[in-house]
Amino acid sequence: MQDWIVPHLACPDTQAPLTLIVEERDGEEIMSGALCTSEGRRYPITGGVPRFVEHALLEREQRETVDAFSFKWSQ
């Protein structure tokens, strides 16, 4: 992700503004870090993607999602 997007994002739970913490960059891309609220909520940035979903999908659900998107994108 890039810095310019941060003012357009908000906490999905409280709509509070987010603060960017950068751990690793690749040029202009933020590869790892976090988006945080003043209330202490933290959303990690992994592989350049902010992760707003806190729970992990079960392996079966992940496979079903990949299969569904693969089918849609191949058409």
N, C-alpha and C positions, 0 to 999 in steps of 0.2 A: 504494500500500500504506500501511498505518498502523503506527505504532510498536509497538503491542501485540502484533503477530504475531512480532516478532523473537525473543523467548525460545522460541518454538515451532519455529523453524527451525534447521537445522544444515547444515554443509557436506555436500553429497551424496557427496563422495569420502572424507572422513575422519571425518565426524560431529562435527567440532569446532564449538563455539559460534561464532556470528557476531556481529560488531560492526557497527552501523549508522553510515554516514556520509551525512548529508543534504546535498544540493546545492541542491535546489529543492522548495518545498512549495506546495500549493494548499489552504489551510485545514489540515485534519488529514491530508490525503493527501500522502505523499512521492512526488513526481513524478520526481525524479532523484537519484541518489546511488549508493551501493554497499553491499553486505554483504561484510565481510572477515573472514578468520580470522587468528589470531595467527601462522600459518605463512606468511602472505603471499598466500593465495588471495583473489581479488577477483571478486565477482559484481555486475555493474552493475544498477542500477534504471533502467529506461527507460520513460517513459510510465506510471509508477506500477506497473510489473510487474518483479519481480526476475527476472533472466535467469540461470538456472542451467545452461543448455545453452551450451557454449562455441563450437560450430561453427554456421555458418549453413547452413540448408537450401538446396539448389539451387532455382532458380526453378521448375522443373518439380515438384519435391516440394512446394513451398509451394502451388502451384496445386492439386495433387491433394488436399492436406490441406484447403484451403479448400473445394474442391468437395465432399469427403466430409462435412465438418462442416455445410456449407450444406444438403446433402440431408437429413441427420439432423435438423437443427434445424427444417426446414420441415415436417416431418411432425407 
